[in-house]
């Protein structure tokens, strides 16, 4: 099981701040595809991956990153400063 965290508008679209997910996927993009197939709210949240950042075990990474050794994945919009 992997803890999947959602932040900002991703959390708002999915409706939860985190969930425990069991996956057969080997990569983050595979996990995203599995989530998209669950319900329309996931499809909406993950419609534009260019508008999202992802971190595995609190380290920024790419969507093609392998899930081996991952205990936590976080999805969030890019941060802007001001």
N, C-alpha and C positions, 0 to 999 in steps of 0.2 A: 504494500500500500504506500502511496505517495501522497503527502499533504500538498494540495494545490490551493494557492492563495490568489485572490482577485482583489485588485485595488481600483479606487476611483470609479470611473464610468464602467469599467469592466465588471466590477462588483454590482453596480446598479443594474446593469443589463442581465446579469446572471441571477442576481437575487440573494446571493450568499457571499460571505467574506472568505470562506474557505470550505474545502471538503476533502475527504479522504477518497482517493481514486485508485482502483485496481486497474492496471493496464497491461495489455499484451504488446504495446508499442515499444520500439527500441529507441525512438527519437522523440523530441518535443513535438515536431510537426505531426508525427504519427499520433501522439496523444491528443493534439488539437483536433485532428480529423475524427478521432473517436468521440471527443466531446461534442463536436459539431453534429454528429449523428444522433446524439441523445435527444435533444429538444430544440425547437426554434430559437429559444433564448441564447443558447450557446452559438448557434449559427450567426445570430446577430452580433454577439460580442466578439466573435472571431472572424467577422466578415472581411476586415482589412488588417492583415497582419503587419503591414508597414506602419500602422498607427499604434503598434504595441511593442513593448520591451519584455524580455523574459529573463529570469534569473533561476539558476539551479543552485540549491544550497547557498543562497545569498550571494552568488557571483553572476554578473551579467554574462549572457551567452547568446548564441544564435539558435534559431529554430531547428537547425539540423543537428544540434548537440545530442549526443547519446544520453539515455536515461540511466545507464548502469551506475549504481552508487548514489542515485538521487533519492533524497528523503523529502525534499521540499522544492516545489516549483512555484514561482510567483509571476503573475501576468499583470502588467501595469502600463499606462500611457507614458510616453517620454516626459521627463520633468523639464520644466522651463523655469528659468530664474528671472529675477526682476528687481 
